[in-house]
Amino acid sequence: MIETIDLTKAYRKVRAVDGLSFTAAPGRVTGFLGLNGSGKTTTLRMLLGLTRPTSGTALINGRPFTELRDPLREVGAVLEQGISHPGQSGRAHLAGQAMLAGAGRARVDALLEMVGLAGAAHHRTGDYSLGMRQRLAVATALLGEPRVLILDEPANGLDPEGIAWLRRLLRDHANAGGTVLISSHLLAELAQLVDDVVIIAKGQVRRATPLAELSGSDGVRLRVRGRDPVRLWHAFEAAGATVGGDGQALEVAGLSAEQAGEIAFGVGVPLYELSTDAPSLEQIFLELAAA
Ligand SMILES: Nc1ncnc2c1ncn2[C@@H]1O[C@H](COP(=O)(O)OP(=O)(O)OP(=O)(O)O)[C@@H](O)[C@H]1O
């Protein structure tokens, strides 16, 4: 379980995180989404005890990171690339980290297998592709068999096969009762991976919802053309809709197609066109994230 309560981080000129409250629940993969500079990394760093909050609380399994009894066994994180020495092999890197985490050799080999790096385990990490470095970072995060996983932009650099691998890995982790928080600045990148989304902008939560409920009916817009646009405009507004237009057609939010058709019929205006335009997930995200 991950929880932030009124979490705030102010730097001299910016409030990077501004009263942020959200939870990421066990058994779920939660996407933490925002545009560049919206405060994602700062939030994750506060959760991991790397940045001190100005105020508010960041909790992992009910405690601040600094009060966790055995942090490496409770939370694993992928924060940035370049954690390994480029001259070191992937295996040597992981074995070194394993000593810190109190994990044995068998675990190192099992993890290299699990992240698909067994064949490249003895190559220098300096020769790894971005995707391979991401896989090594995920293996490192999993060393202590933590229940909570925090991943900052892990899909970055992964090819479709890598994304499919990450999806399975995160799903298995959540299905086993683990908590996963994964950040990105692209909803499309996470749409196949996550159960829930927390969308932030300017350090504040704009929407926290199961992904399936993000594209609710409130985002649907109608495109309406009829013989008397002005009359239609007034009739739709009188019914509580928000109406815009481009001269050709009216753009109507807040009504279903059925309601709009009935209203047009009621005021005696023949319709030439009535279509619904459901925004894509990416459009909804951008609208929320840019607000
Ligand atoms: N150490 C710091 N000192 C001053 N300002 C900072 C510091 N760290 C972050 N910021 C500012 O806080 C804001 C949020 O940054 P943060 O890195 O958390 O965003 P982000 O959502 O992770 O962005 P990105 O996707 O680009 O990594 C930005 O305006 C950034 O410039």
The ligand as an ORCA input file, in Angstrom:
! r2SCAN-3c Opt
* xyz 0 1
  N      16.023     19.990     -6.628
  C      15.197     20.868     -7.210
  N      15.355     22.184     -7.047
  C      14.507     23.068     -7.617
  N      13.444     22.740     -8.371
  C      13.220     21.428     -8.571
  C      14.076     20.414     -8.002
  N      13.579     19.190     -8.372
  C      12.496     19.423     -9.131
  N      12.276     20.755     -9.265
  C      11.164     21.378     -9.996
  O       9.965     20.799     -9.549
  C       9.050     20.612    -10.626
  C       8.626     19.161    -10.703
  O       9.717     18.361    -11.125
  P       9.657     16.780    -11.223
  O      11.007     16.317    -11.701
  O       9.152     16.209     -9.968
  O       8.592     16.557    -12.373
  P       8.279     15.272    -13.244
  O       6.802     15.202    -13.343
  O       8.991     14.100    -12.695
  O       8.872     15.653    -14.649
  P       9.671     14.749    -15.710
  O       8.658     13.896    -16.381
  O      10.267     15.792    -16.625
  O      10.706     13.981    -14.940
  C       9.768     21.123    -11.859
  O       9.350     22.460    -12.076
  C      11.222     21.073    -11.475
  O      11.957     22.044    -12.183
*
